Amino acid sequence: MRRIIGIMMTIIMTLGCISISGQSAVYAAEIIPVYLNGEQIVYDSNDAQPQIFSSRTYVPIRKTAESLGLTIDWNSKTETLTFTRDGVTIAHTMRSDIVYVNGEPVRFDTKSINKNNRTLMPVRMLAESIGADVQWDDVNRCVNITTTTPEVMSVSSSSTVVSSGSEITLTAVASSATKLKFVDSDTKETLAEVTESTEGTDGNRTFKCNITPQNSTNDSIIKTYYVYPGNDSGYIESLDKCGKVSVMISSGATTTESTTETTTDNDDDNDSLGVQGSYKSDHLIKIKLNDTNFDLDDYAELTIRTDDSVNRVKVTNSFGDRNAIASDYDESDDGEREFEVKTKLTKKGTVKLYVTLSTEDGGYEDIEQTIVVKVTDPDDDSDTDYGDLEIIDIVPADEDVYEGEDVKVYVYTSTDIVEVSVYDDDDNRLDSSAFTTQKYSNKYKWTLTFEMESDDTEKFRVIAYDKDDNETEDTFKIDGQSYSESSLVLLSVNQKTKNVEEDGDCKLEIRTTRSAEKVVVKTKGGSELGTATDGSSSGGQKEFSLTIQVGDADDEYVAYAYDEDDNSDSKKFTLDVYEVEDPEILDIDVSDSTVDEGDEVEVTVYTNKAVERVWIEDSAGDRVGKRVSSPDDEDDNEYIWELSFNADDTGSRVSYNVIAEGEDSDNYDEYDFTLRVVED
């Protein structure tokens, strides 16, 4: 009996264990929250969730990668994932413990896995490959990812003007970088890769690079050097993270130190760069300027040394931004005071800075010290003078073009061109246009579209005509590709909405092979803009339609095609976005600064070519004289307008305002001037 009871108890206990085990199997695995820079990454409810396997936290690949700003490509044949971001390429083959970062293998202690038809990777394998820091919080049972993208904070040169063959030192300060790459912006040649640095108290590192600029021409040239930050994951070759500095290279000229301490004999009307004339204030001892040539939105930094009677200094500028005032100073043993002032340069061109001193017993002085600097916009070539009948550039909109699909090509020409055409190598005309896509002040942009009839490299010819049928030509090549209809391929992205403006809606037609189940369009940074799942089939292809909201004219986008197994193919693309160039008044000339009441005043206005209408208003905002809609003359990249009005108001300083309006009435520039109007 005892034996039977023992057997029965064993059976009962065994069944109990099975029941408990079976019950625990239906419980959901522990979901591990993942935070990126303090914000939780939210995974789709129908997707896999971050969880622990073999004492390691695994995460769904796609959502995590997109949150980290990575673009994903999947090769189903080799089961290889490729991630890209900011010049870093990461390759990983499924069920491997190796990740290749820019071609260099990095081994981890765990492998990627496939659970319930979902691909999961160890969170460290994905995040640490781009240099992010990963920490496990055992108390809250969560993962914290912190990204530290290297960035160049500033770049300076020991000399801004140097003779050809003379050595200079470039000094760059960077955050979160372990190395810097110095590159010639013209030739793209890497001049040096520097790993040695000194670390400041703020954690930023300072790198130095010695270079010897060369100039084989007889004229002075300006060279720009880019500095790219890097870490163990490679270099970040993006303009928003890099730094740059420009140097003028002359033939045997005396170098000028980048810290300008000039007290020239020039008058204030002489626009040579630096401090103008001798110091006017008896209280001013010296002015140091960190440079005389700046990029737009840079800061001019002034060190102003005065005697001990000055309690504050003020720096204003010629384009009317807010004043920069400093009242803090360091005082030396001999009683001299040193003020540090920074002022942002928000308008390009020749800019005048005015330094005014305030004394303890008399307030601000009536006299001011003038400093002249040059401000340029590195992203704007509107100052470039192109010749007549010139093809400036030919840019294919897509690097990957499949046989049978449309090719879009952008052609940039001088402003005297009235028509452009494209021909194949057999001299067949493929497309022609007499309508510009965009008019800039110094160039035109044209869009040509034609079918790629080959899967080989083909040569094409662009011919541009002026109004007298004079012509010029240039050539370009396109690499055609073939594809298998059974493979997942994103063939093309076609813009259906023409003349879309910034922030407007644009309809897209996306063509894929028949295995695609949905398409998604995202910004280059990974933000989703639209999804389409209702593709229409035709032969071995599918066509999806969706509408997105576009951003700026130069934005890039990525289209993804997914099959039923979540495999993907992608294509980068840009859109023809109508960008209105801002109208700008370059200068004005007034016939006389002092007139009698009722006299006619003649005003010559110089503008860029984005201006459509010009007129003059009085201080009350009422228009005086005629509104002019056609320029009287043009010279290179500017319009010249002749206006006149009668000076009816009297006073020692009567204010008027020149208004220059573009195509849109909300887009205008203005320029104020004053007259002395004497009562008749």
Secondary structure as UniProt FT lines:
FT   HELIX           2..25
FT   STRAND          34..36
FT   TURN            37..38
FT   STRAND          39..40
FT   TURN            45..46
FT   STRAND          51..53
FT   TURN            54..55
FT   STRAND          56..60
FT   HELIX           61..67
FT   TURN            68..69
FT   STRAND          71..75
FT   TURN            76..79
FT   STRAND          80..85
FT   TURN            86..87
FT   STRAND          88..93
FT   TURN            94..95
FT   STRAND          98..101
FT   TURN            102..103
FT   STRAND          104..107
FT   STRAND          113..115
FT   TURN            116..117
FT   STRAND          118..122
FT   HELIX           123..127
FT   HELIX           128..130
FT   STRAND          133..137
FT   TURN            138..141
FT   STRAND          142..146
FT   STRAND          151..157
FT   STRAND          159..163
FT   TURN            164..165
FT   STRAND          168..175
FT   STRAND          179..184
FT   TURN            185..187
FT   STRAND          190..194
FT   STRAND          198..199
FT   TURN            201..202
FT   STRAND          205..211
FT   STRAND          221..231
FT   TURN            232..233
FT   STRAND          234..235
FT   TURN            239..241
FT   STRAND          243..250
FT   STRAND          256..257
FT   TURN            268..269
FT   STRAND          274..275
FT   TURN            282..283
FT   STRAND          284..289
FT   STRAND          293..295
FT   TURN            296..297
FT   STRAND          299..306
FT   TURN            308..309
FT   STRAND          310..317
FT   TURN            318..319
FT   STRAND          324..326
FT   STRAND          330..331
FT   TURN            333..334
FT   STRAND          337..344
FT   STRAND          349..359
FT   TURN            360..362
FT   STRAND          363..364
FT   STRAND          369..376
FT   TURN            378..379
FT   TURN            382..383
FT   STRAND          391..396
FT   STRAND          401..402
FT   TURN            403..404
FT   STRAND          406..413
FT   TURN            415..416
FT   STRAND          417..423
FT   TURN            425..426
FT   STRAND          429..433
FT   STRAND          438..439
FT   STRAND          444..451
FT   STRAND          457..466
FT   TURN            467..468
FT   STRAND          471..481
FT   TURN            485..486
FT   STRAND          490..495
FT   STRAND          500..501
FT   TURN            502..503
FT   STRAND          505..513
FT   TURN            514..515
FT   STRAND          518..523
FT   TURN            524..525
FT   STRAND          528..532
FT   STRAND          536..538
FT   TURN            539..540
FT   STRAND          541..549
FT   TURN            553..554
FT   STRAND          557..562
FT   TURN            564..565
FT   STRAND          568..573
FT   STRAND          577..578
FT   STRAND          585..590
FT   STRAND          594..596
FT   TURN            597..598
FT   STRAND          600..608
FT   TURN            609..610
FT   STRAND          613..618
FT   TURN            619..620
FT   STRAND          623..628
FT   STRAND          633..635
FT   TURN            636..637
FT   STRAND          638..646
FT   STRAND          651..661
FT   TURN            665..666
FT   STRAND          668..678
//
